[in-house]
């Protein structure tokens, strides 16, 4: 008695096509990662800005 449904190997119909993999790559490369990068850099800039509002600008005290 052999059972292939639960073997964890994808069937031929479930395998992603080359076109869908290219589309997923382009969505990640062109949309998702740039948005994440801008969010991280913007978040860091906001953190620095708020710390300077609270603590004052960097440099020697006058």
VEXMARFI-378107 format. One record per residue: residue in one letter; x, y, z of N, C-alpha, C, O, CB in turn. Coordinates in nm, 2 decimals, decimal comma. Glycine has a CB too. Example, Ala and Ser with C-alpha at 12.3 -4.5 7.8 and 13.67 -1.06 7.14 Angstrom:
<pts>
A  1,32  -0,57  0,78  1,23  -0,45  0,78  1,32  -0,33  0,78  1,42  -0,33  0,85  1,13  -0,45  0,90
S  1,28  -0,22  0,71  1,37  -0,11  0,71  1,29  0,00  0,79  1,34  0,11  0,80  1,41  -0,06  0,57
</pts>
This chain:
<pts>
X  0,08  -0,12  0,00  0,00  0,00  0,00  0,09  0,12  0,00  0,16  0,15  0,10  -0,10  0,00  0,12
X  0,09  0,20  -0,11  0,17  0,32  -0,12  0,08  0,44  -0,12  -0,03  0,44  -0,19  0,26  0,31  -0,24
X  0,12  0,54  -0,06  0,04  0,66  -0,05  0,13  0,78  -0,09  0,23  0,81  -0,02  -0,02  0,69  0,09
X  0,09  0,85  -0,20  0,18  0,96  -0,24  0,12  1,10  -0,20  0,19  1,20  -0,21  0,19  0,96  -0,39
X  0,00  1,10  -0,15  -0,07  1,23  -0,12  0,00  1,30  0,00  0,01  1,42  0,00  -0,22  1,21  -0,09
X  0,04  1,22  0,10  0,10  1,28  0,22  0,25  1,27  0,22  0,31  1,29  0,33  0,05  1,21  0,34
X  0,32  1,25  0,11  0,46  1,23  0,11  0,54  1,36  0,11  0,66  1,36  0,13  0,50  1,15  -0,02
X  0,47  1,48  0,09  0,53  1,61  0,10  0,59  1,65  -0,04  0,64  1,76  -0,05  0,64  1,60  0,20
X  0,59  1,56  -0,14  0,64  1,60  -0,27  0,52  1,67  -0,35  0,42  1,61  -0,36  0,69  1,47  -0,34
X  0,55  1,79  -0,40  0,44  1,85  -0,47  0,41  1,78  -0,60  0,49  1,73  -0,67  0,48  2,00  -0,50
X  0,28  1,78  -0,63  0,23  1,72  -0,76  0,27  1,81  -0,87  0,31  1,93  -0,85  0,08  1,70  -0,76
X  0,27  1,76  -0,99  0,31  1,84  -1,11  0,22  1,97  -1,12  0,27  2,07  -1,17  0,30  1,76  -1,23
X  0,10  1,96  -1,08  0,01  2,08  -1,10  0,04  2,19  -0,99  0,01  2,31  -1,01  -0,14  2,04  -1,08
X  0,10  2,15  -0,88  0,12  2,24  -0,77  0,26  2,32  -0,78  0,28  2,41  -0,71  0,12  2,17  -0,64
X  0,34  2,27  -0,87  0,47  2,33  -0,88  0,46  2,47  -0,94  0,39  2,49  -1,04  0,57  2,25  -0,97
X  0,53  2,57  -0,89  0,52  2,70  -0,95  0,59  2,71  -1,09  0,69  2,64  -1,11  0,59  2,81  -0,86
X  0,53  2,78  -1,18  0,59  2,79  -1,31  0,69  2,90  -1,31  0,71  2,98  -1,22  0,47  2,83  -1,41
X  0,77  2,90  -1,42  0,88  3,00  -1,43  0,82  3,14  -1,43  0,88  3,23  -1,37  0,96  2,97  -1,56
X  0,71  3,16  -1,50  0,65  3,29  -1,51  0,60  3,34  -1,37  0,62  3,46  -1,34  0,53  3,28  -1,60
X  0,54  3,25  -1,29  0,50  3,29  -1,16  0,62  3,32  -1,07  0,61  3,41  -0,98  0,41  3,19  -1,09
X  0,73  3,25  -1,08  0,85  3,28  -1,00  0,91  3,41  -1,04  0,95  3,49  -0,95  0,95  3,17  -1,02
X  0,91  3,44  -1,17  0,96  3,57  -1,21  0,87  3,68  -1,16  0,92  3,79  -1,12  0,97  3,58  -1,37
X  0,74  3,66  -1,17  0,65  3,77  -1,12  0,67  3,79  -0,97  0,66  3,90  -0,92  0,50  3,73  -1,15
X  0,68  3,68  -0,89  0,71  3,69  -0,75  0,84  3,77  -0,72  0,84  3,85  -0,63  0,70  3,56  -0,68
X  0,94  3,73  -0,80  1,07  3,80  -0,78  1,06  3,95  -0,81  1,11  4,03  -0,74  1,18  3,74  -0,87
X  0,99  3,99  -0,92  0,97  4,13  -0,95  0,89  4,20  -0,85  0,92  4,32  -0,82  0,91  4,14  -1,09
X  0,79  4,14  -0,80  0,71  4,21  -0,69  0,80  4,23  -0,57  0,79  4,34  -0,51  0,59  4,12  -0,65
X  0,88  4,13  -0,53  0,97  4,15  -0,42  1,08  4,26  -0,45  1,10  4,34  -0,36  1,04  4,02  -0,38
X  1,14  4,25  -0,56  1,25  4,33  -0,59  1,21  4,48  -0,62  1,29  4,57  -0,59  1,33  4,28  -0,71
X  1,10  4,50  -0,68  1,06  4,63  -0,73  0,96  4,70  -0,63  0,97  4,82  -0,61  0,99  4,62  -0,86
X  0,88  4,62  -0,55  0,78  4,68  -0,47  0,82  4,66  -0,32  0,83  4,76  -0,24  0,65  4,63  -0,50
X  0,83  4,54  -0,27  0,83  4,51  -0,13  0,96  4,56  -0,07  0,96  4,63  0,03  0,81  4,36  -0,11
X  1,08  4,52  -0,12  1,20  4,55  -0,06  1,23  4,70  -0,06  1,28  4,75  0,05  1,32  4,48  -0,12
X  1,21  4,78  -0,16  1,23  4,92  -0,15  1,14  4,99  -0,05  1,18  5,08  0,02  1,20  4,99  -0,29
X  1,01  4,94  -0,04  0,92  5,00  0,07  0,98  4,97  0,21  0,98  5,06  0,29  0,78  4,94  0,05
X  1,03  4,85  0,23  1,09  4,81  0,36  1,21  4,89  0,38  1,23  4,94  0,50  1,12  4,66  0,36
X  1,30  4,91  0,28  1,42  4,99  0,30  1,39  5,14  0,33  1,45  5,19  0,42  1,51  4,98  0,17
X  1,29  5,20  0,26  1,25  5,33  0,29  1,20  5,34  0,43  1,22  5,44  0,50  1,15  5,39  0,19
X  1,12  5,25  0,47  1,06  5,25  0,61  1,17  5,24  0,71  1,16  5,31  0,82  0,96  5,13  0,62
X  1,27  5,15  0,69  1,38  5,14  0,79  1,46  5,27  0,80  1,48  5,32  0,91  1,47  5,02  0,76
X  1,50  5,32  0,69  1,58  5,45  0,69  1,49  5,56  0,74  1,54  5,64  0,82  1,62  5,48  0,54
X  1,37  5,57  0,70  1,28  5,68  0,76  1,26  5,66  0,91  1,25  5,76  0,98  1,15  5,68  0,69
X  1,24  5,54  0,95  1,23  5,52  1,10  1,35  5,55  1,18  1,34  5,61  1,28  1,19  5,37  1,12
X  1,47  5,53  1,12  1,59  5,57  1,19  1,60  5,72  1,19  1,64  5,77  1,29  1,71  5,50  1,11
X  1,57  5,78  1,08  1,58  5,93  1,07  1,48  5,99  1,17  1,51  6,09  1,24  1,54  5,98  0,93
X  1,36  5,93  1,19  1,26  5,98  1,28  1,32  5,96  1,42  1,30  6,05  1,51  1,13  5,91  1,27
X  1,38  5,85  1,45  1,44  5,83  1,58  1,54  5,93  1,62  1,55  5,98  1,73  1,49  5,68  1,59
X  1,63  5,96  1,52  1,74  6,06  1,54  1,68  6,19  1,56  1,72  6,27  1,65  1,84  6,06  1,43
X  1,58  6,23  1,49  1,51  6,36  1,50  1,45  6,37  1,63  1,46  6,48  1,70  1,41  6,38  1,38
X  1,37  6,27  1,68  1,31  6,28  1,81  1,41  6,29  1,92  1,38  6,36  2,02  1,21  6,17  1,83
X  1,52  6,21  1,91  1,62  6,22  2,01  1,68  6,36  2,02  1,72  6,40  2,13  1,73  6,11  1,99
X  1,70  6,42  1,91  1,75  6,56  1,91  1,65  6,66  1,96  1,69  6,76  2,02  1,80  6,60  1,77
X  1,52  6,64  1,94  1,42  6,72  2,00  1,43  6,72  2,15  1,41  6,82  2,22  1,28  6,69  1,95
X  1,44  6,60  2,20  1,44  6,58  2,35  1,58  6,61  2,41  1,58  6,68  2,51  1,41  6,43  2,38
X  1,69  6,57  2,35  1,82  6,58  2,41  1,90  6,70  2,36  2,00  6,74  2,41  1,90  6,46  2,39
X  1,86  6,76  2,25  1,93  6,87  2,19  2,02  6,82  2,08  2,05  6,70  2,07  2,02  6,95  2,29
X  2,07  6,91  1,99  2,16  6,86  1,89  2,29  6,82  1,94  2,34  6,85  2,05  2,18  6,98  1,79
X  2,36  6,73  1,86  2,49  6,68  1,90  2,60  6,79  1,89  2,58  6,89  1,82  2,54  6,56  1,81
X  2,70  6,78  1,97  2,81  6,87  1,97  2,85  6,92  2,11  2,78  6,88  2,20  2,77  7,00  1,88
X  2,95  7,00  2,12  2,99  7,05  2,26  2,89  7,14  2,31  2,83  7,22  2,24  3,13  7,11  2,25
X  2,86  7,14  2,44  2,77  7,24  2,50  2,83  7,38  2,50  2,95  7,40  2,51  2,74  7,20  2,65
X  2,74  7,47  2,48  2,79  7,61  2,47  2,75  7,68  2,60  2,78  7,80  2,62  2,72  7,69  2,36
</pts>
